[in-house]
Amino acid sequence: MKLNNIKYFQVAQGVWGMRIMFVNVYIIANRRGFPKGWVLVDAGVQGSAKRIIAFAEAVFGAGAKPSAIVLTHAHSDHTGALEDLLMHWDVPVYAHELEVPYLTGKSSYPPADPTVGEGIMSLMSVFFRKAPLDISRNLRVIDVNEGVPEIPEWKIIHTPGHTPGHISLFLPLNTTLVVGDAFVTTKPESAFYALNNIKKISGPPRYMTTNWEAAAQSVRTLADLQPRIAATGHGPVVRGRELQEALRNLADNFEKLAVPAGGRYAEQAAVADESGVTYVPPFHSTTKFKVVVGLLGALAGFAVTRGLVK
């Protein structure tokens, strides 16, 4: 299998990334002196399996196969191609124990919050996949203290808030972070920013973050590591002083910079445990939101009508 125009980028020694639409996937390879092999971090959007396989083969050669897949979390833009990839690569999939319900068919995530504003991606979030996956046969629970055995140099950090079991990966040797969505390096609510990969260090995507107090603590935990390289789920790689200063600013001013002024989870978090979601705050639609949805509906209806009369 060959695909043309496979473009990928190097994050650090032994770490590569590829952007698929508005989300990134990563490859982490072990250094010399450690067990040979590599892992895939996250699994992109639905329909991207062939591109991810081609990415792996572009880095390692035809027939390349990971030792494992590691999930930062199980949202649909990070697991969209997972089932297809497992049909091609029958390998373990590692996730935090609090993500297990969403990967064994036991629970759906709390609903997205399209009222947080800041861009059309927030409104589009209502269309993201809601049903959980069931990859029980391949699933392995991460021991945060022991890490992932296939990449023994990397530390696993529990960074909840965006999801209950969200994790980040950290390599102390060169202070590289692979962050998932604990924070991101674009403005994920804006289609213009997200699709054009425009750099802006931001909190986690507002429309899918369900515990803002936990999210704030996670960003502060990551800022305290003083990373020199950050590869996030959305946006370009950011490095050096630019990263450290912007991340520290985000950590110190998280409530002002990251938390939405209103919305379903802004004042009250969803609650989840090892069994899945146990409480979701009620949804309160605003007049502004109703007007925007009405306009979008009218535009969609107009587009459909034009298509029918042509």
C-alpha positions in Angstrom: 0.0 0.0 0.0 1.4 3.4 -1.0 -0.1 6.8 -0.7 1.3 9.9 -2.3 2.1 13.1 -0.4 2.7 11.7 3.0 4.0 14.7 4.9 5.3 14.3 8.4 7.5 16.3 10.8 10.2 15.5 13.4 9.4 16.5 16.9 12.6 15.4 18.6 15.1 12.6 18.2 13.0 9.4 17.8 9.7 11.3 17.7 7.7 12.1 14.6 4.3 13.6 14.0 1.8 13.9 11.2 -1.2 16.2 10.9 -4.5 14.8 9.6 -7.0 17.6 9.0 -6.9 19.3 12.4 -5.5 16.6 14.6 -2.0 15.2 15.1 -0.8 11.6 15.6 2.7 10.7 16.8 5.3 8.0 16.6 7.8 7.4 19.4 10.8 5.1 18.9 13.1 3.9 21.6 16.7 5.0 21.6 19.7 2.8 21.3 20.3 0.8 24.5 16.6 0.3 25.1 14.3 -2.4 23.6 13.9 -2.0 19.9 10.5 -0.9 18.7 8.1 2.1 18.5 4.6 3.1 19.5 1.9 5.1 17.8 0.3 7.8 20.0 -3.3 8.4 19.2 -5.2 7.2 16.1 -6.6 10.3 14.3 -9.9 10.8 12.7 -12.2 8.3 11.1 -11.0 7.2 7.7 -7.3 8.0 8.3 -5.9 4.5 8.9 -4.3 4.2 5.5 -2.5 7.6 6.0 -1.3 6.5 9.4 0.0 3.2 8.1 1.7 5.1 5.3 3.2 7.5 7.8 4.7 4.6 9.7 6.1 3.0 6.6 7.6 6.3 5.5 9.5 6.5 8.7 10.5 2.8 9.2 10.0 1.1 5.8 7.4 -1.3 4.3 5.6 -3.5 6.7 6.4 -1.4 9.7 4.3 -2.4 12.8 4.2 -0.7 16.2 4.8 -2.5 19.4 1.7 -0.8 20.8 -0.7 2.1 20.4 -0.9 4.6 23.3 -4.0 6.7 23.7 -3.8 10.1 25.4 -7.6 9.8 25.6 -10.5 8.3 23.7 -12.3 11.2 22.0 -13.3 10.4 18.4 -10.7 12.7 16.8 -8.0 10.7 18.6 -9.5 7.2 18.1 -11.3 7.5 14.8 -9.0 5.1 12.9 -8.3 2.8 15.8 -10.6 -0.1 14.9 -9.2 -0.1 11.3 -5.6 0.1 12.5 -6.2 -2.9 14.8 -7.4 -4.9 11.8 -4.0 -4.2 10.2 -1.9 -4.2 13.3 -3.1 -6.6 16.1 -1.2 -4.9 18.9 -1.9 -3.8 22.5 -3.6 -0.5 23.1 -2.7 1.4 26.3 -5.0 3.8 28.1 -5.6 5.1 31.6 -8.0 3.1 33.7 -10.5 6.1 33.7 -10.7 5.9 29.9 -11.5 2.2 29.9 -15.4 2.6 29.9 -15.2 4.6 26.7 -13.0 1.9 25.1 -15.1 -1.2 26.2 -18.5 0.0 25.2 -19.6 0.7 28.7 -20.1 4.4 28.7 -20.2 7.4 26.4 -18.5 10.6 27.2 -20.5 13.6 28.5 -22.1 15.5 25.6 -20.1 18.2 23.9 -20.9 21.8 24.8 -21.5 23.8 21.6 -22.4 27.0 23.6 -18.8 27.8 24.6 -18.3 30.0 21.5 -15.0 31.1 20.0 -15.6 29.5 16.6 -17.5 27.1 14.4 -15.6 24.1 15.7 -17.5 24.5 18.9 -20.8 24.4 17.1 -19.7 21.4 15.0 -18.8 19.5 18.1 -22.4 18.2 18.4 -21.7 16.0 15.4 -18.7 14.3 16.8 -19.0 10.6 17.5 -20.8 9.9 20.8 -20.9 6.1 21.0 -18.0 4.4 22.8 -15.6 2.0 21.1 -15.2 -1.6 22.2 -11.6 -2.7 21.8 -11.6 -4.9 24.9 -9.5 -7.6 23.4 -6.5 -5.3 22.7 -6.9 -2.9 25.6 -4.3 -2.7 28.4 -4.5 -0.4 31.4 -1.6 1.9 32.0 0.1 1.7 35.3 1.0 5.4 35.7 3.9 4.6 38.1 5.4 1.9 35.9 4.7 3.5 32.5 4.2 1.8 29.2 6.7 -1.2 29.0 7.2 -0.7 25.2 8.6 2.8 25.8 10.4 2.5 29.2 12.1 5.9 29.0 8.9 7.9 28.9 7.0 8.9 32.0 3.2 8.8 31.9 1.5 11.7 33.6 -2.2 11.7 34.5 -3.6 15.0 33.2 -7.4 14.9 33.7 -9.9 17.6 32.9 -10.4 17.3 29.2 -11.3 13.7 29.9 -11.2 11.8 33.2 -8.3 9.5 32.1 -6.4 11.9 29.9 -2.6 11.3 30.0 0.5 13.1 28.7 3.9 11.5 27.9 7.1 13.1 29.1 10.7 12.2 28.2 13.0 13.7 31.0 16.2 13.3 28.9 15.3 16.2 26.7 12.1 17.4 28.4 9.8 16.5 25.5 6.1 16.4 26.1 3.5 14.6 24.0 0.4 16.2 25.4 -2.7 15.1 23.7 -5.3 17.8 24.5 -4.3 18.8 28.1 -3.3 22.0 26.3 -2.9 22.7 22.6 -0.9 24.9 20.4 -3.7 26.4 18.2 -7.1 27.8 18.9 -9.2 24.6 18.6 -12.6 26.3 18.7 -11.7 28.2 15.5 -11.8 26.3 12.2 -9.5 28.9 10.6 -6.9 28.4 13.3 -7.3 24.6 13.6 -7.4 23.8 9.9 -4.5 26.1 9.0 -2.4 25.0 12.0 -1.9 28.5 13.3 0.1 28.7 16.4 -1.5 29.8 19.7 -0.9 28.1 23.0 -4.3 27.5 24.5 -6.1 25.5 27.1 -7.9 22.2 26.1 -10.7 22.4 23.5 -13.5 24.1 25.3 -16.3 22.3 23.6 -15.2 18.8 24.9 -13.6 19.7 28.3 -15.9 18.7 31.2 -13.9 19.4 34.3 -12.2 22.8 34.3 -10.7 22.6 37.8 -8.9 19.4 37.0 -7.8 20.8 33.6 -6.2 23.8 35.3 -4.3 21.6 37.7 -3.1 19.5 34.8 -1.7 22.5 32.9 0.1 23.6 36.1 1.6 20.2 36.5 2.9 20.2 32.9 4.2 23.8 33.2 6.2 22.8 36.3 8.1 20.3 34.2 9.5 23.2 32.2 9.4 21.3 28.9 11.6 22.4 26.0 9.5 20.7 23.3 5.7 20.2 23.2 3.8 18.2 20.7 0.1 18.5 21.2 -3.1 17.0 19.7 -3.9 20.1 17.8 -1.5 22.7 16.5 2.2 22.9 15.6 5.2 21.8 17.7 6.4 24.6 20.0 9.9 24.8 21.5 12.2 26.5 23.9 11.6 29.8 25.7 8.5 30.5 23.6 6.9 27.3 24.9 8.0 27.7 28.5 6.9 31.4 28.8 3.5 30.8 27.1 2.8 27.6 29.1 3.7 29.4 32.4 1.4 32.2 31.4 -1.4 29.8 30.6 -0.9 28.0 33.9 -0.8 31.2 36.0 -3.9 32.7 34.2 -5.8 29.6 33.3 -9.2 30.8 34.5 -9.0 33.9 32.5 -7.4 32.5 29.3 -8.9 29.0 29.1 -12.2 28.6 30.9 -15.2 29.7 29.0 -17.3 32.6 30.4 -20.3 30.3 30.3 -21.4 26.9 29.2 -22.5 23.5 30.5 -19.3 22.7 32.4 -17.9 26.1 33.2 -19.3 26.2 36.7 -20.1 22.5 37.4 -18.0 19.6 36.2 -19.3 16.3 34.9 -18.5 13.4 37.2 -17.0 10.1 36.2 -15.4 7.0 37.8 -14.0 3.7 36.6 -17.5 2.7 35.4 -17.9 5.8 33.3 -20.0 8.9 33.5 -22.1 9.2 36.6 -23.4 12.8 36.4 -23.7 15.4 33.7 -24.8 19.0 34.5 -28.0 20.2 32.8 -27.8 22.0 29.5 -28.9 25.6 29.4 -29.2 27.1 25.9 -28.7 30.8 25.5 -30.5 33.2 23.3 -27.3 33.9 21.4 -26.8 30.2 20.8 -30.3 29.7 19.5 -29.9 32.6 17.1 -26.6 31.2 15.8 -28.0 27.7 15.4 -31.0 29.2 13.6 -28.8 31.0 11.2 -26.7 27.9 10.5 -29.8 25.9 9.9 -31.1 28.5 7.5 -27.8 28.6 5.6 -27.8 24.8 5.5 -31.4 24.8 4.2 -30.5 27.4 1.6 -27.5 25.3 0.4 -29.7 22.1 0.1 -32.4 24.0 -1.8 -29.9 25.4 -4.2 -28.6 21.9 -4.8 -32.0 20.6 -5.4 -33.0 23.2 -8.0 -29.8 23.0 -10.0 
